[in-house]
Amino acid sequence: MIPPYHWWRTVFFLIPSIAVYTIALGTLSLASSLFERNGHFAHWCARTWSRLILLTTGVRVGVTGLDRLEPGRTYVFVSNHQSIYDIPILFWSLPYQLRIIAKESLGGIPFLGWHLRRTGHMLVDRRHPDRSRIFGWASRLTSNGLSLIVFPEGTRSRDGRVGRFKGGGFLLALQAGLPVVPLSIIGSRHVMLKGRLATYPGAVRLVVHDPIDTRELSGIDPKEFGERVRRVIAPDAESDVDVVPPDVDALHARA
């Protein structure tokens, strides 16, 4: 069996290229953390890393709705999750100082994990989360001029359908009184199919919906609020669920 072209391209061109970007920009990020406590230059490194990955892969991102947001304000961005490319897509497309909550094991990855630990992201042991530490970190987002990205599904969708939302990230937003911005990512699953080592050039759309003010919603159930946000995200995010990913028939024929 001869692997398809996109497998060769991914393994022998894209992965080595991303490794170079990660080492170079990760080193710059780590060096900057010795002198800059707010992590703003490190975030520039993360955005540049994201842009290079998208360019090298051939991913074009069209964004609508950014005019609904206020420049410089702190938001909790809530997105559906289709692909490992969602992080580069959001970091490049959203002109905000972004931070994420990630699983603790990512902290051990050279350069990438070191960047997360040193530049204001939150690494969490999902089996034994330290809730007081997490909420303390979230409460400082506004004072530090940072925004948060949350993927409440907890895992990537195989078919583009938006799964049930977990309530943890919404509890953070509700308790801190931070505005929640629903985001719909459309088409990123076609860039890299879940479970397959091959990437494809393509067009992705990002829809930024109206922010939801949470200051008067502190008593609402986080799961109920999450379902409200899911109903905003899902119609756009699921608009291409019937679209066949590129080369999928050829991939199945060779499997």
N, C-alpha and C positions, 0 to 999 in steps of 0.2 A: 504493500500500500504506500503510495507516494502522498505525503502531506500536501495540502493545498497551498497556494502561493501565500495567502495571508498568514498561515502558520510560520512559514519561513521568514516572512517579513517581520513578524512579531518577535521571534526567537533570536534572529541574527542581526536585526537592525534596531527595532524599537526598544527591546529590553536593555541592550547595551547603551543605547542613547539615554534612556531614562536613568540608568545607573550613573552615567557621567553627570547628568543634570543634578541628581540627588547628592552626589559627593561634592560637587563644586558649590552648589547653592547651600547645601547643608553646612559646609565648612564656613561659608560667609555668615550664615545665620548664627552658628555657634560662636564665632568670633565676635559678632556684634552683641551677643548676650553678655559678654564680659564688660561692656561699656554702656549699654542701653537697657534699662530695666523694663521699659514699657513694651518692648518687642515689636515696635513699629517697623524698623528696618527688616527684622526677621520675617515680618508678614510680607514685605516687598519681595523678599527672597521666595516665599511660598507662592506668591502670585506669579512671579517670573517662572518658577518651576512649573506651575500649572499651565501657563501660556505656552511654554516650550513643548510640553507633553501634547497639548492639543494641536499645535502646529505640526509636530513630527508625525502624529497619528493621522492628521488630515481631518480633524473635527472642527466644524464651523458651528458656532453658537449664536443663535438669534435670540435677543432678549427683548421682552415687552413688559411694560409696567413699572420700570424704575422711577418714572416720574411720580409715582404714588408715594414715594419715600422722601423723608427729610434728610438731607446730607448731614453727616456727623452724628446722627441720633443713634442710640443703642436699641437694637432689635433682637428678638429671638426668631431666627429664620427657620421655618419648619418645612421640610421637603419630603416628597416621595423618594424612594431609593430604587434605582434600576440597575446601576452599574458602579464598578470601582472608579469609573471616570466622573462620577457625580461630584466628588470633592474638587478635582481640577476645574470642572465646569463652574461650580459655585464660587470658588476662590478667585477665578479670573473674572467672572461676570459681575460680581457684587462689589462695588467700590466702598467697602467698609472694612474696618479692622476685625477680622473674623477669628473666632476660636471655636474649638470643638471639644466634645466629651468623647473620649475614646477608651477602648478596653486597655487595661494595664499591660497586657502582653506586647502591645505595639511599642511600648517604651524601650524594649530591648533591641529593636531593629536599628542597626547602625545608621547614623545620620538622620534618618526620618524620625526614629524614636527619640533620639537625643534632641532634635529640634523641638518636638512636642513637649518634652520635659522642661526645656530651658526657656520657652517663649510664651508661657501663659495658658497653655491648653490644660485640660483636666483629664488625667488618666485614672480610670476607675477599675477596681476589682469587682466585677459584676456579681461574684458569689458573695462578697462581703463588702458592699459599698459603705463608705464613711459619709453618711448623709449630712452631718454637720459641716464637714469639710467642703462637700459639694455645694451646699447652700451658701456657705460663707464666700466661696469663690464666685458663685452666681451673683450674689449681692454686690460684689465689687466691679461687675462689668461696667455699669454706668459710670462710676467714678474714674475708671481707667479708659473710658471711651471705646469699649469693645462691644462686639455683637457676637451672638452665639448661633451656631448651626446645629439643628437637631434632625435626625432621621428616625422618627418614632416607630416605624415599622420594625426596626431592629435587624433587618436582613434585606437583601436585594430581591426584587421581584423577578421571576423568570419570564413572565408573559406580559409584563407591563401593568397588570392590575394592582391597585393600591390595597395593601393588606390592612389589617386592624392596627390602630395606633395604640402604643403603650402610653401610660400617663405620666411617667417620670419627668420628661422634659417640660411638659405642660405645667406640672406642679411647680417647677422652678420659676417659670414665667409668671404664674399666677401669684406666687408668694412674693416675688420681687416687683410685681406690678409693671412688668415690661411688655411693650406691644409685641404681638405675635404677627409675623408676616408669612402667610402660606405661599409656598412655591410649588409650581408644577414643572417637573422636568419631563420632556417628551422626546423619546427616541434614543436616549443614551444606552439602552439595552442592546441596540443594534450595533453599537461601536464595539462592545465586547460581550459576547453571550456568556451568561453565567455557566461556569463549569467547563469552558472551552478556552484553550490557550491560543487565541487568534483575535486580532483587532481589525477593524474595518474603518476606512474613512467615511464620513457622513455628516449630515446636518442634524443638530440638536436644537430644540426650542426650550427656552426657559420663560415661564410666565410668572411675573411677580404680582400677586393679588393685593388687595387693599389691606393695610395693617388692621389688626383687631386690638382695640384698647382693652387691657385687662385690669385696669385700676379699680373698677367697680365689680370685679368678678372673683374676688378672693375666696368667696364661699362656695363657688361652683365645684362640682366634682371634676377632677382632672380628666378622667376618661370620657365624661360627657362632653367636656370642652374639646377634647381631642377628636371626638367623632364629628363635632361641628366643624373643626378645621379640616378633617379628612373629606367632608362633603364639599368643601371649597376646592381642594386640590384635585380630587379624583376625576371630575369630568374632563379637564384638559389633559391630565396625566394619562388617562386611559383612552385618549382619542385615537391612538394608533395600535391598539391591542390586536387588531385583525391584520396588521401589516406584517408580512413575512420578512424576517431579518435577512440581510444580504448573504447570498451563497449558502443559505441554510440547507437547501436540497442537496447541493454538492457535498456539504459536510456530512449529511446523513448517509449519502451514498458511499462515502469513503469510511464511515465508522465501522 
